[in-house]
C-alpha cells in the first residue's frame, strides 16, 4: 500500500490563476466574473471559529478601501452555503459587521486544491489561511499563507494591492513596508555604461543598483 501523502498542487505567480466556478452566498461565481478588476481571494479553515471571525470582520471593515482600488473580495472555506449564511448573520448580530462580499462554499474542495489551500501538514480537511491577489487579466500576482493559529493582517493585503498597482502603473519596485507617497525603487541598469551613468540621472542615489525617486 502506498501511504505517501499527496503534496498540494501550487499555483504559480505571474501565470493565469486557476479557473473556477462555484456556489457562493451571492449565487454562482466564476473567475471570469472578475475580469477587469483586481480580486483578493482568501480562504479560512472553518466558519464559526474565532480567528476566522476576526479576519472576516477585518476584510468586511476594509471593503470600501478595496473597492476604491478596483478590487473585489471573495472568501472561501469548505463549509456549505447555509453555514456561511448563518455565520455571516452571526457576525452581524454579535459584532455589528456586515459581510458584503461572497463566500465560496467549497464542499468538494475543488477550488481549495486548485489553489494549494489544502496543506497536509496543517489539515487534510480544511483550507489554511491563504490569500491570493489576482489582477484584472486573471493573472496571479501574489500569494500569502498563514498557519491555522494566527490571523493575517488585512492592512497588509490592502498595502500589497496598492504596491502592485503602483509597480504596474510606473514600472518601479517598492521597498519594505512601502506606503503610497513614499519614494519608490528605480529598476537597476542592465549595462555597464548605464551603471556608470546612473549617479548623474537625478535619482536619490545610494549605489548604481539602488536608487529611489518620488512619484
C-alpha positions in Angstrom: 0.0 0.0 0.0 1.3 3.5 -0.9 1.0 5.7 2.1 2.7 8.7 0.6 1.0 11.9 1.4 -0.2 13.7 -1.7 1.5 17.0 -2.0 -0.6 20.1 -2.8 -0.6 21.4 -6.3 0.6 25.0 -6.1 -0.4 27.8 -8.4 2.4 30.0 -9.8 3.0 33.7 -9.7 2.6 35.6 -12.9 0.7 32.8 -14.5 -3.1 32.6 -15.1 -4.9 32.0 -11.8 -6.7 28.6 -11.7 -10.1 28.9 -13.2 -13.2 28.1 -11.1 -17.0 28.2 -11.0 -18.5 27.7 -7.5 -21.6 28.3 -5.4 -21.3 31.3 -3.1 -23.5 33.2 -0.7 -24.2 35.6 -3.6 -25.1 32.9 -6.1 -22.7 31.2 -8.6 -19.4 33.0 -9.2 -16.6 32.3 -11.7 -13.1 33.8 -12.0 -14.3 35.3 -15.3 -16.8 37.4 -13.4 -13.9 39.5 -12.0 -12.4 40.3 -15.4 -11.3 43.9 -15.4 -11.0 44.1 -11.7 -8.4 43.1 -9.1 -9.5 40.2 -6.9 -8.5 39.2 -3.4 -9.4 35.5 -2.9 -8.9 34.4 0.6 -9.5 31.1 2.4 -10.3 30.4 6.0 -10.3 27.0 7.8 -13.9 27.0 9.1 -17.0 29.0 9.8 -17.9 29.8 13.5 -14.2 29.9 14.6 -12.8 32.8 16.5 -9.7 33.7 14.4 -11.6 33.4 11.2 -14.3 35.7 12.6 -11.8 38.4 13.3 -10.3 38.1 9.8 -13.7 38.2 8.0 -14.7 41.2 10.2 -11.4 42.8 9.2 -11.9 42.3 5.5 -15.5 43.5 5.7 -14.5 46.6 7.5 -12.0 47.5 4.8 -14.3 46.5 1.9 -14.7 50.1 0.7 -11.0 50.6 0.7 -10.6 47.6 -1.5 -13.4 48.9 -3.8 -11.6 52.2 -4.1 -8.7 50.2 -5.6 -11.0 48.5 -8.1 -10.6 45.4 -6.0 -13.2 42.8 -5.1 -13.2 40.4 -2.2 -14.1 36.7 -2.3 -13.9 34.4 0.7 -13.8 30.6 0.8 -14.0 27.6 3.1 -15.0 24.0 2.8 -18.3 24.7 4.6 -21.7 24.8 3.0 -23.6 27.9 1.7 -26.1 27.6 4.6 -23.2 27.5 7.1 -21.7 30.6 5.5 -25.1 32.4 5.7 -25.6 31.5 9.3 -22.1 32.6 10.2 -22.4 36.0 8.3 -25.6 36.6 10.2 -23.9 35.8 13.5 -21.1 38.2 12.8 -23.6 41.0 12.0 -25.6 40.2 15.2 -22.7 39.8 17.6 -20.0 42.1 16.2 -22.0 44.7 14.2 -20.1 43.9 11.0 -21.9 43.1 7.7 -20.2 40.7 5.4 -20.9 42.2 2.0 -18.7 40.0 -0.2 -19.4 36.5 -1.5 -18.1 33.4 0.3 -17.4 30.3 -1.8 -18.9 27.0 -0.5 -16.1 24.6 -1.5 -17.5 21.4 -0.1 -15.7 19.2 -2.6 -12.5 21.2 -2.0 -12.1 21.6 -5.8 -11.1 25.3 -5.6 -9.0 24.8 -2.4 -7.0 22.0 -4.1 -6.5 24.1 -7.3 -5.1 26.9 -5.3 -2.9 24.8 -2.9 -5.0 25.8 0.1 -5.1 22.2 1.4 -1.8 21.7 3.2 -1.5 18.2 4.6 1.0 19.4 7.3 -1.8 21.6 8.7 -5.0 19.8 7.8 -6.3 17.4 5.2 -9.9 18.6 5.6 -9.7 22.4 5.9 -8.2 25.2 3.9 -5.3 27.1 5.5 -5.3 30.9 5.8 -4.3 31.6 2.2 -4.7 34.9 0.3 -4.3 35.3 -3.4 -4.2 38.6 -5.3 -5.3 38.3 -9.0 -5.0 41.1 -11.4 -7.7 42.4 -13.9 -6.3 40.0 -16.6 -6.8 37.0 -14.4 -3.1 36.6 -13.6 -2.0 35.5 -10.1 0.2 38.2 -8.7 0.7 37.4 -5.0 0.2 34.6 -2.5 0.2 34.7 1.3 -0.1 31.6 3.5 -0.7 31.7 7.3 -1.0 28.9 9.8 -4.3 27.9 11.4 -3.4 29.6 14.7 -2.5 33.1 13.5 -4.7 35.6 11.8 -3.4 37.5 8.8 -3.2 41.3 8.5 -5.9 42.9 6.3 -3.9 46.2 6.3 -1.0 44.3 4.7 -3.3 43.0 2.0 -4.5 46.5 1.2 -0.9 47.7 1.1 0.1 44.9 -1.1 -2.6 45.7 -3.7 -1.6 49.4 -3.7 2.0 48.3 -4.1 1.3 46.0 -7.1 -0.8 48.6 -8.8 1.9 51.2 -8.3 4.5 48.9 -9.8 2.3 48.2 -12.8 1.5 51.8 -13.4 5.0 53.2 -13.1 7.4 50.4 -13.9 9.0 50.6 -10.4 9.6 48.4 -7.4 8.6 49.2 -3.8 10.7 48.8 -0.7 9.9 47.1 2.5 6.7 48.4 4.2 6.2 51.0 1.4 3.2 53.2 1.6 1.7 55.5 -1.1 3.5 58.8 -1.2 6.9 57.3 -0.2 9.8 57.0 -2.7 9.9 54.0 -5.0 12.9 52.0 -6.2 14.1 52.6 -9.8 14.9 49.4 -11.7 18.7 48.9 -11.8 20.6 49.5 -15.0 21.3 46.5 -17.3 24.6 47.5 -18.9 27.9 48.8 -17.6 27.5 52.1 -19.4 24.1 52.6 -17.8 25.5 51.8 -14.4 28.3 54.4 -14.9 25.7 57.0 -15.8 23.2 56.3 -13.0 24.7 58.6 -10.5 24.1 61.6 -12.7 20.5 60.9 -13.6 18.9 62.8 -10.8 17.7 59.9 -8.6 18.1 59.6 -4.8 21.4 57.7 -5.3 22.9 55.2 -2.9 24.7 53.0 -5.4 24.3 52.1 -9.1 21.9 49.3 -8.3 20.0 51.1 -5.5 18.3 54.4 -6.4 14.9 55.8 -5.4 12.6 58.5 -6.8 9.4 60.2 -5.8 6.3 59.7 -7.9 
